[in-house]
Amino acid sequence: MGDCIFCKIVKKEAPATVEFENDNLIAFRNINPIAPVHVLIVPKKHIAKLSEISEEDQSLMGEVLLIAKNIAKKLGISEAFRVALANGENAGQSVFHLHFHLTGGWKEKYTREEDRG
């Protein structure tokens, strides 16, 4: 946890363009966006990955989705957005602090068949 970049952002020891913050979560712009809008929603509690959540994290996980909906509305992408996460290195997780990617803002209809879900 000591060198976790997301923990540093939570503690205001590293810069971030914050879109939302409350007692449990912080949401900020991704520095390497894959979409016109790309925000990371991060629990302030350090949890390395989804497979490590516990029963006590149930309401926190629900809060993430409600906040994702609200941020999408605030940023004008409420009609077309995605919420995604990776669990573990082999799934593409590169920062081991649980985080959810909120992406959207595409101007054309999304048509990649292999990504539909």
DRENMAR-110229 format. One record per atom (N, C-alpha, C): residue number from 1; residue in one letter; atom name; x, z, y. Coordinates in Angstrom, 1 decimal. Example, Ala and Ser with C-alpha at 12.3 -4.5 7.8 and 13.67 -1.06 7.14 Angstrom:
// residues 2
k;r;a;u;w;v
1;a;N;13.2;7.8;-5.7;
1;a;CA;12.3;7.8;-4.5;
1;a;C;13.2;7.8;-3.3;
2;s;N;12.8;7.1;-2.2;
2;s;CA;13.7;7.1;-1.1;
2;s;C;12.9;7.9;0.0;
This chain:
// residues 117
k;r;a;u;w;v
1;m;N;0.8;0.0;-1.2;
1;m;CA;0.0;0.0;0.0;
1;m;C;0.8;0.0;1.3;
2;g;N;2.0;0.5;1.2;
2;g;CA;2.9;0.7;2.4;
2;g;C;3.1;-0.6;3.2;
3;d;N;3.3;-1.7;2.5;
3;d;CA;3.6;-2.9;3.1;
3;d;C;2.4;-3.9;3.1;
4;c;N;1.2;-3.4;2.8;
4;c;CA;0.0;-4.3;2.7;
4;c;C;-0.3;-4.8;4.1;
5;i;N;-0.3;-6.1;4.3;
5;i;CA;-0.7;-6.6;5.6;
5;i;C;-2.1;-6.3;6.0;
6;f;N;-3.0;-6.2;5.1;
6;f;CA;-4.4;-5.9;5.5;
6;f;C;-4.5;-4.4;5.9;
7;c;N;-3.8;-3.6;5.2;
7;c;CA;-3.8;-2.2;5.6;
7;c;C;-3.2;-2.0;7.0;
8;k;N;-2.2;-2.8;7.3;
8;k;CA;-1.6;-2.8;8.7;
8;k;C;-2.6;-3.3;9.7;
9;i;N;-3.4;-4.3;9.4;
9;i;CA;-4.4;-4.8;10.3;
9;i;C;-5.4;-3.7;10.5;
10;v;N;-5.9;-3.1;9.4;
10;v;CA;-6.8;-2.0;9.5;
10;v;C;-6.3;-0.9;10.5;
11;k;N;-5.0;-0.5;10.4;
11;k;CA;-4.4;0.5;11.2;
11;k;C;-4.0;0.0;12.6;
12;k;N;-4.3;-1.2;12.9;
12;k;CA;-3.9;-1.8;14.2;
12;k;C;-2.4;-1.9;14.3;
13;e;N;-1.7;-2.0;13.2;
13;e;CA;-0.2;-2.1;13.3;
13;e;C;0.2;-3.6;13.2;
14;a;N;-0.7;-4.5;12.9;
14;a;CA;-0.5;-5.9;12.9;
14;a;C;-1.6;-6.6;13.6;
15;p;N;-1.3;-7.7;14.3;
15;p;CA;-2.3;-8.4;15.1;
15;p;C;-3.3;-9.2;14.2;
16;a;N;-4.6;-9.3;14.7;
16;a;CA;-5.6;-10.1;14.1;
16;a;C;-6.7;-10.4;15.1;
17;t;N;-7.3;-11.5;15.0;
17;t;CA;-8.5;-11.9;15.8;
17;t;C;-9.7;-11.3;15.1;
18;v;N;-10.1;-10.2;15.6;
18;v;CA;-11.2;-9.4;14.9;
18;v;C;-12.6;-10.0;15.3;
19;e;N;-13.4;-10.3;14.3;
19;e;CA;-14.8;-10.7;14.6;
19;e;C;-15.8;-9.6;14.4;
20;f;N;-15.4;-8.6;13.6;
20;f;CA;-16.4;-7.5;13.3;
20;f;C;-15.5;-6.3;12.8;
21;e;N;-16.0;-5.1;13.2;
21;e;CA;-15.4;-3.9;12.6;
21;e;C;-16.4;-2.8;12.7;
22;n;N;-16.4;-2.0;11.6;
22;n;CA;-17.2;-0.7;11.6;
22;n;C;-16.3;0.3;10.8;
23;d;N;-16.9;1.4;10.4;
23;d;CA;-16.2;2.4;9.7;
23;d;C;-15.6;2.0;8.3;
24;n;N;-16.3;1.0;7.7;
24;n;CA;-16.0;0.6;6.3;
24;n;C;-15.2;-0.7;6.2;
25;l;N;-15.5;-1.6;7.2;
25;l;CA;-15.0;-3.0;7.0;
25;l;C;-14.3;-3.5;8.3;
26;i;N;-13.5;-4.5;8.1;
26;i;CA;-13.0;-5.2;9.3;
26;i;C;-13.0;-6.7;8.9;
27;a;N;-13.4;-7.5;9.8;
27;a;CA;-13.4;-9.0;9.6;
27;a;C;-12.6;-9.7;10.6;
28;f;N;-11.8;-10.6;10.2;
28;f;CA;-10.9;-11.2;11.2;
28;f;C;-10.6;-12.7;10.7;
29;r;N;-10.2;-13.5;11.7;
29;r;CA;-9.9;-14.9;11.5;
29;r;C;-8.7;-15.0;10.5;
30;n;N;-8.8;-16.0;9.6;
30;n;CA;-7.7;-16.3;8.7;
30;n;C;-6.7;-17.0;9.5;
31;i;N;-5.4;-16.7;9.3;
31;i;CA;-4.3;-17.4;10.1;
31;i;C;-4.0;-18.8;9.4;
32;n;N;-4.5;-19.0;8.2;
32;n;CA;-4.3;-20.3;7.5;
32;n;C;-5.7;-20.8;7.1;
33;p;N;-6.5;-21.2;8.0;
33;p;CA;-7.9;-21.5;7.6;
33;p;C;-8.0;-22.8;6.8;
34;i;N;-9.0;-22.8;5.9;
34;i;CA;-9.3;-23.9;5.0;
34;i;C;-10.6;-24.6;5.4;
35;a;N;-11.2;-24.1;6.5;
35;a;CA;-12.5;-24.6;7.0;
35;a;C;-12.5;-24.4;8.5;
36;p;N;-13.4;-25.1;9.2;
36;p;CA;-13.4;-24.8;10.7;
36;p;C;-13.7;-23.4;11.1;
37;v;N;-14.4;-22.7;10.3;
37;v;CA;-14.6;-21.2;10.4;
37;v;C;-14.1;-20.6;9.1;
38;h;N;-13.2;-19.7;9.2;
38;h;CA;-12.6;-19.0;8.1;
38;h;C;-12.3;-17.6;8.5;
39;v;N;-13.1;-16.7;8.0;
39;v;CA;-13.0;-15.2;8.3;
39;v;C;-12.8;-14.5;7.1;
40;l;N;-11.9;-13.5;7.1;
40;l;CA;-11.7;-12.6;6.0;
40;l;C;-12.4;-11.3;6.2;
41;i;N;-13.2;-10.9;5.3;
41;i;CA;-13.9;-9.6;5.4;
41;i;C;-13.2;-8.6;4.4;
42;v;N;-12.7;-7.5;5.0;
42;v;CA;-11.8;-6.7;4.2;
42;v;C;-12.3;-5.2;4.3;
43;p;N;-12.5;-4.6;3.1;
43;p;CA;-12.8;-3.2;3.2;
43;p;C;-11.6;-2.4;3.7;
44;k;N;-11.9;-1.4;4.5;
44;k;CA;-10.8;-0.6;5.0;
44;k;C;-10.1;0.3;3.9;
45;k;N;-10.9;0.6;2.9;
45;k;CA;-10.4;1.3;1.8;
45;k;C;-9.5;0.4;1.0;
46;h;N;-8.3;0.8;0.7;
46;h;CA;-7.4;-0.1;-0.1;
46;h;C;-7.9;-0.2;-1.5;
47;i;N;-8.4;-1.3;-1.9;
47;i;CA;-8.7;-1.7;-3.3;
47;i;C;-7.9;-2.9;-3.6;
48;a;N;-7.1;-3.0;-4.6;
48;a;CA;-6.2;-4.1;-4.8;
48;a;C;-7.0;-5.4;-5.2;
49;k;N;-8.0;-5.3;-6.0;
49;k;CA;-8.8;-6.5;-6.5;
49;k;C;-10.1;-6.0;-7.0;
50;l;N;-11.0;-7.0;-7.1;
50;l;CA;-12.4;-6.7;-7.5;
50;l;C;-12.5;-6.0;-8.9;
51;s;N;-11.6;-6.3;-9.8;
51;s;CA;-11.7;-5.6;-11.1;
51;s;C;-11.3;-4.1;-11.0;
52;e;N;-10.9;-3.7;-9.8;
52;e;CA;-10.6;-2.3;-9.7;
52;e;C;-11.6;-1.5;-8.9;
53;i;N;-12.8;-2.1;-8.5;
53;i;CA;-13.8;-1.3;-7.9;
53;i;C;-14.4;-0.4;-8.8;
54;s;N;-15.0;0.7;-8.3;
54;s;CA;-15.7;1.7;-9.1;
54;s;C;-17.2;1.8;-8.7;
55;e;N;-17.9;2.6;-9.4;
55;e;CA;-19.3;2.9;-9.1;
55;e;C;-19.5;3.3;-7.6;
56;e;N;-18.5;4.1;-7.1;
56;e;CA;-18.6;4.6;-5.8;
56;e;C;-18.5;3.5;-4.7;
57;d;N;-18.0;2.3;-5.1;
57;d;CA;-17.9;1.2;-4.2;
57;d;C;-19.1;0.3;-4.1;
58;q;N;-20.1;0.6;-4.9;
58;q;CA;-21.3;-0.2;-5.0;
58;q;C;-21.9;-0.5;-3.6;
59;s;N;-22.2;0.5;-2.8;
59;s;CA;-22.8;0.2;-1.5;
59;s;C;-21.8;-0.6;-0.6;
60;l;N;-20.5;-0.3;-0.7;
60;l;CA;-19.6;-1.1;0.1;
60;l;C;-19.6;-2.5;-0.2;
61;m;N;-19.7;-2.9;-1.5;
61;m;CA;-19.8;-4.3;-1.9;
61;m;C;-21.1;-5.0;-1.3;
62;g;N;-22.2;-4.2;-1.3;
62;g;CA;-23.4;-4.8;-0.7;
62;g;C;-23.3;-4.9;0.8;
63;e;N;-22.6;-4.0;1.4;
63;e;CA;-22.4;-4.1;2.8;
63;e;C;-21.6;-5.3;3.2;
64;v;N;-20.6;-5.7;2.4;
64;v;CA;-19.8;-6.9;2.6;
64;v;C;-20.7;-8.1;2.7;
65;l;N;-21.7;-8.3;1.8;
65;l;CA;-22.5;-9.4;1.9;
65;l;C;-23.5;-9.4;3.1;
66;l;N;-24.0;-8.3;3.5;
66;l;CA;-24.8;-8.2;4.7;
66;l;C;-24.0;-8.5;5.9;
67;i;N;-22.8;-8.1;6.0;
67;i;CA;-21.9;-8.4;7.1;
67;i;C;-21.5;-9.8;7.2;
68;a;N;-21.3;-10.4;6.0;
68;a;CA;-21.0;-11.9;5.9;
68;a;C;-22.1;-12.7;6.5;
69;k;N;-23.4;-12.3;6.2;
69;k;CA;-24.5;-13.0;6.7;
69;k;C;-24.6;-12.9;8.2;
70;n;N;-24.3;-11.7;8.7;
70;n;CA;-24.4;-11.4;10.2;
70;n;C;-23.2;-12.2;10.9;
71;i;N;-22.1;-12.2;10.3;
71;i;CA;-20.9;-12.9;11.0;
71;i;C;-21.2;-14.4;11.0;
72;a;N;-21.8;-14.9;9.9;
72;a;CA;-22.1;-16.3;9.8;
72;a;C;-23.1;-16.7;10.9;
73;k;N;-24.1;-15.8;11.1;
73;k;CA;-25.0;-16.1;12.2;
73;k;C;-24.3;-16.1;13.6;
74;k;N;-23.5;-15.0;13.8;
74;k;CA;-22.8;-14.9;15.1;
74;k;C;-21.9;-16.1;15.4;
75;l;N;-21.3;-16.7;14.3;
75;l;CA;-20.4;-17.8;14.5;
75;l;C;-21.1;-19.2;14.4;
76;g;N;-22.4;-19.2;14.2;
76;g;CA;-23.1;-20.4;14.2;
76;g;C;-23.1;-21.2;12.9;
77;i;N;-22.8;-20.5;11.8;
77;i;CA;-22.7;-21.3;10.5;
77;i;C;-23.7;-20.7;9.5;
78;s;N;-24.8;-20.1;10.0;
78;s;CA;-25.7;-19.4;9.1;
78;s;C;-26.5;-20.3;8.2;
79;e;N;-26.5;-21.6;8.4;
79;e;CA;-27.2;-22.5;7.6;
79;e;C;-26.4;-23.1;6.5;
80;a;N;-25.0;-23.0;6.6;
80;a;CA;-24.1;-23.5;5.6;
80;a;C;-22.8;-22.8;5.6;
81;f;N;-22.7;-21.8;4.6;
81;f;CA;-21.4;-21.1;4.5;
81;f;C;-21.2;-20.7;3.1;
82;r;N;-19.9;-20.3;2.8;
82;r;CA;-19.5;-19.8;1.5;
82;r;C;-18.9;-18.4;1.7;
83;v;N;-19.1;-17.6;0.6;
83;v;CA;-18.4;-16.3;0.5;
83;v;C;-17.7;-16.4;-0.8;
84;a;N;-16.4;-16.2;-0.8;
84;a;CA;-15.6;-16.3;-2.1;
84;a;C;-14.5;-15.2;-2.1;
85;l;N;-14.0;-14.9;-3.3;
85;l;CA;-12.9;-14.1;-3.5;
85;l;C;-12.1;-14.5;-4.8;
86;a;N;-10.9;-14.1;-4.8;
86;a;CA;-10.1;-14.3;-6.0;
86;a;C;-9.7;-12.9;-6.6;
87;n;N;-9.7;-12.8;-7.9;
87;n;CA;-9.3;-11.6;-8.6;
87;n;C;-8.1;-11.8;-9.4;
88;g;N;-6.9;-11.4;-8.9;
88;g;CA;-5.7;-11.6;-9.6;
88;g;C;-4.9;-12.8;-9.2;
89;e;N;-3.6;-12.7;-9.5;
89;e;CA;-2.7;-13.8;-9.2;
89;e;C;-3.1;-15.1;-9.8;
90;n;N;-3.4;-15.1;-11.1;
90;n;CA;-3.8;-16.3;-11.8;
90;n;C;-5.1;-17.0;-11.2;
91;a;N;-5.9;-16.2;-10.5;
91;a;CA;-7.0;-16.8;-9.8;
91;a;C;-6.7;-17.2;-8.4;
92;g;N;-5.5;-17.0;-8.0;
92;g;CA;-5.1;-17.5;-6.6;
92;g;C;-5.1;-16.4;-5.6;
93;q;N;-5.2;-15.1;-6.0;
93;q;CA;-5.1;-14.0;-5.0;
93;q;C;-3.7;-13.8;-4.6;
94;s;N;-3.4;-13.8;-3.3;
94;s;CA;-2.1;-13.7;-2.8;
94;s;C;-1.8;-12.4;-2.0;
95;v;N;-2.9;-11.8;-1.5;
95;v;CA;-2.8;-10.5;-0.9;
95;v;C;-3.6;-9.5;-1.7;
96;f;N;-2.9;-8.5;-2.2;
96;f;CA;-3.5;-7.6;-3.2;
96;f;C;-4.2;-6.4;-2.4;
97;h;N;-5.1;-6.8;-1.6;
97;h;CA;-6.1;-5.9;-1.0;
97;h;C;-7.4;-6.7;-1.0;
98;l;N;-8.4;-6.2;-1.6;
98;l;CA;-9.7;-6.9;-1.8;
98;l;C;-10.1;-7.5;-0.5;
99;h;N;-10.4;-8.8;-0.5;
99;h;CA;-10.9;-9.5;0.7;
99;h;C;-11.8;-10.6;0.3;
100;f;N;-12.8;-10.9;1.1;
100;f;CA;-13.8;-11.9;0.9;
100;f;C;-13.6;-13.0;2.0;
101;h;N;-13.6;-14.3;1.5;
101;h;CA;-13.4;-15.4;2.5;
101;h;C;-14.8;-15.9;2.9;
102;l;N;-15.1;-15.9;4.1;
102;l;CA;-16.3;-16.5;4.7;
102;l;C;-15.9;-17.8;5.3;
103;t;N;-16.4;-18.9;4.8;
103;t;CA;-16.0;-20.2;5.3;
103;t;C;-17.2;-21.0;5.6;
104;g;N;-17.1;-21.9;6.6;
104;g;CA;-18.2;-22.8;7.0;
104;g;C;-17.8;-23.6;8.2;
105;g;N;-18.8;-24.2;8.8;
105;g;CA;-18.5;-25.0;10.0;
105;g;C;-18.3;-26.5;9.7;
106;w;N;-18.5;-26.9;8.5;
106;w;CA;-18.3;-28.3;8.2;
106;w;C;-19.4;-29.1;8.9;
107;k;N;-19.1;-30.3;9.3;
107;k;CA;-20.1;-31.1;10.0;
107;k;C;-20.8;-32.1;9.1;
108;e;N;-20.3;-32.4;7.9;
108;e;CA;-20.9;-33.3;7.0;
108;e;C;-21.4;-32.4;5.8;
109;k;N;-22.3;-33.0;5.0;
109;k;CA;-22.8;-32.3;3.8;
109;k;C;-21.7;-32.2;2.8;
110;y;N;-21.6;-31.1;2.2;
110;y;CA;-20.6;-30.8;1.2;
110;y;C;-21.0;-31.5;-0.1;
111;t;N;-20.1;-32.3;-0.6;
111;t;CA;-20.4;-33.2;-1.8;
111;t;C;-19.5;-33.1;-2.9;
112;r;N;-18.5;-32.3;-2.9;
112;r;CA;-17.5;-32.2;-4.1;
112;r;C;-18.2;-31.6;-5.3;
113;e;N;-18.5;-32.4;-6.3;
113;e;CA;-19.3;-32.0;-7.5;
113;e;C;-18.6;-30.9;-8.2;
114;e;N;-17.3;-30.9;-8.3;
114;e;CA;-16.6;-29.8;-9.1;
114;e;C;-16.7;-28.4;-8.4;
115;d;N;-17.0;-28.4;-7.1;
115;d;CA;-17.1;-27.1;-6.4;
115;d;C;-18.6;-26.6;-6.3;
116;r;N;-19.5;-27.4;-6.7;
116;r;CA;-20.9;-26.9;-6.5;
116;r;C;-21.2;-25.7;-7.4;
117;g;N;-21.9;-24.8;-6.8;
117;g;CA;-22.2;-23.6;-7.6;
117;g;C;-23.2;-22.7;-7.1;
